[in-house]
């Protein structure tokens, strides 16, 4: 059976969308609310976007939830984020499983509390056979460190005689990244008006289309996702080649 690409508005939807979820703190500050409330509302936005992405037939959705640099934030905020993550995983895993969503995490698990790692592993195990949307959560993730780790693993193999230096190519390098079985993002979205990549999927977004939105993450929903996809559909992806002659 030949799979038919999902479409929206007559055009194909991106196979893989990556989102830098930004603006929880500013959303809370603008309403004189604690930052923890902004993060809680941000978790609600995650729930909405996962549902819409599933309905649209998107295959992969990668959400940048917590960077390796975020460990420098105030201890109380980190504690609130970890608590929210525990609550999210406990409350959402059954729903994700019912909806055929496969959950996985990329990032440095050694930095996370053991209770969080246990919930992540349970979520991954429970949903591992699901064939719908692949929800990838980037936690304690930094792309530069990911690339350094891949280079270190390859150099160790070369030193051990398991690999020749001349055998290292892009495919071999990619096989040592955390995203080894995940296609590169077609579309990268960042909310809150910021126009930075913030050490996110630096290798993988080489040919991604970027959409930067002013909306703060807690206010992000179906309309914003559909608008970003419509913008993506309006662009001609050339992957370094020249445009098609008119």
NORHUPE-V122004 format. One record per residue. N is the residue number from 1. BURIAL is b if it has 16 or more other ideal C-beta (glycine too) atoms within 10 Angstrom, else e. Layout:
BEGIN
{{N;BURIAL} {N;BURIAL}}
END
This chain:
BEGIN
{{1;e} {2;e} {3;e} {4;e} {5;e} {6;e} {7;e} {8;b} {9;e} {10;e} {11;e} {12;e} {13;b} {14;b} {15;b} {16;b} {17;b} {18;b} {19;b} {20;b} {21;b} {22;b} {23;b} {24;b} {25;b} {26;b} {27;b} {28;b} {29;e} {30;e} {31;e} {32;e} {33;e} {34;e} {35;b} {36;b} {37;e} {38;b} {39;b} {40;b} {41;b} {42;b} {43;b} {44;e} {45;b} {46;b} {47;e} {48;e} {49;b} {50;b} {51;b} {52;b} {53;b} {54;b} {55;e} {56;b} {57;b} {58;b} {59;b} {60;b} {61;b} {62;b} {63;b} {64;b} {65;b} {66;b} {67;b} {68;b} {69;e} {70;b} {71;e} {72;e} {73;e} {74;e} {75;e} {76;e} {77;e} {78;e} {79;e} {80;b} {81;b} {82;b} {83;e} {84;b} {85;b} {86;e} {87;e} {88;b} {89;b} {90;e} {91;e} {92;b} {93;b} {94;e} {95;e} {96;b} {97;b} {98;e} {99;b} {100;e} {101;b} {102;b} {103;b} {104;b} {105;b} {106;b} {107;b} {108;b} {109;e} {110;e} {111;e} {112;b} {113;e} {114;e} {115;e} {116;b} {117;e} {118;e} {119;b} {120;b} {121;e} {122;e} {123;b} {124;e} {125;e} {126;e} {127;b} {128;e} {129;e} {130;b} {131;e} {132;b} {133;b} {134;b} {135;b} {136;b} {137;b} {138;b} {139;b} {140;b} {141;b} {142;b} {143;b} {144;e} {145;e} {146;b} {147;e} {148;e} {149;e} {150;b} {151;e} {152;e} {153;e} {154;b} {155;e} {156;e} {157;b} {158;e} {159;e} {160;e} {161;e} {162;e} {163;b} {164;e} {165;e} {166;e} {167;e} {168;b} {169;e} {170;e} {171;e} {172;e} {173;e} {174;b} {175;e} {176;b} {177;b} {178;b} {179;b} {180;e} {181;e} {182;b} {183;e} {184;b} {185;b} {186;b} {187;b} {188;b} {189;b} {190;b} {191;b} {192;b} {193;e} {194;e} {195;e} {196;e} {197;b} {198;e} {199;b} {200;b} {201;b} {202;e} {203;b} {204;b} {205;b} {206;e} {207;e} {208;b} {209;b} {210;e} {211;b} {212;b} {213;b} {214;e} {215;b} {216;b} {217;b} {218;b} {219;b} {220;b} {221;e} {222;e} {223;e} {224;b} {225;b} {226;e} {227;e} {228;b} {229;b} {230;e} {231;e} {232;b} {233;b} {234;e} {235;e} {236;e} {237;e} {238;e} {239;e} {240;e} {241;e} {242;e} {243;e} {244;e} {245;e} {246;e}}
END
